[in-house]
Amino acid sequence: MILTADPHFSDMALEELRQDCPTAQVRQTLEPGLWLIDLPDGFFALAEQWRRQPPIFVRHICPVMLTLAWDTAVSPPHIAAELGDLFDPALPFSVQTRTVGDTAVKPFDINKPLSEAIQQATGTPLDVRQPVQILSVVMHGRTAHIGLSLAAHNLSDWAGGMRRFAREKEQISRAEFKLLEAIEVFEIALPAYGRALDLGAAPGGWTRVLHKREQYVTAVDPANLHPSLYRIRTIRHKRMTAEEYLAEGPDTYDLIVNDMRQDARDSARLMVDFAPYLYRHGTALMTFKLPENGRANVIDHAFNILSQSYAIAGARQLFHNRSEITVYLNVKRDA
């Protein structure tokens, strides 16, 4: 298979692979954060395990069923003939191509003709927005690694897990993409006209995203928010620290989010302090800022702190994360 992770967390991703599949071996590093992996027990057993319990640092996987030289790889009818019998003609598909190393070919140069060849050979409908089946192509120099899998088995619907969002005119900060991706990955259903608390909100990117999703947002930060947010009646700014807001006596919320720049363990303690101010159905979302060294210990310690008040519903190193992971929490019923 092909395995993808943020190069900054390569060691953590490969350790997850070693723990969950001890027989796996790295055959080749295609580029930093991208590996060709030998799986003696096959792709689908591991893919199903990770579908049910996703790893934190492995971002995307896809099987390798064909490895072809450049001249063969650019022959879509040949690939369609080799793999056509594996397609379920009732399920929509897409072709996702990544190019690595010294190659002049572009993803579109492969995706379009290969999609057309598969449709002609199998009758399978094409749906690039919501595919159920994905034919993955990784072009490395003059070699193509190709495989078919369900989108649910790839850990991400996007090639290499590289989720892209269109930049909006009103966008306040890059951090908005991080929240948008988290809502999508963790399948967070925000309540209609819910009450959200944004800790460390300035300049207000996460506050804007939550407002756009019809949340009444309390933004807590001693710094100023973006001027555009002060014109919105469903946003209030508490110009104080999170600790000062705790001392004041917070309201109760459906959702608490925290993207503060502080040690993950301190941030976890703060979230525990705010847990009593979540409704019993409440959820929380936060980032762990991680150091260069001892990251596994920091994560374990922060998880242990959070476990006092929360059940950890998910944790992923998202495409829009940097030196951090995003953690999704449900408030414990007995907390």
Buried (B, 14 or more C-beta within 10 A) or exposed (E): BBBBBBEBBBEBBBBBBEEBBEEBEEEEEBEEBBBBBEBEEEBBEBBEEBBEEBBBBBBBBBBBBBBBEEEBBBBBBBBBEBBBEEBEEEBBBBBBBBBBEEBEBEBEBBBEBBBBBBBEBBEBBBEEEEBBBBBBBBBBEBBBBBBBBBBEBBBBBBBBBBBEBEEEEEBBBEBBBBBBBBBBBBEBEBBEEBBBBBBBBBBBBBBBBBBEBEBBBBBBBEEEBBEEBEEBEEBBBBEBBBEEBBEEEBEEBBBBBBBBEBBBBEBBBBBBBBBEBBBEEBBBBBBBBBEEEEBEEBBEBBBEBBBEBBEEBBBBBBBBBBBBBBBBBBBBEEB
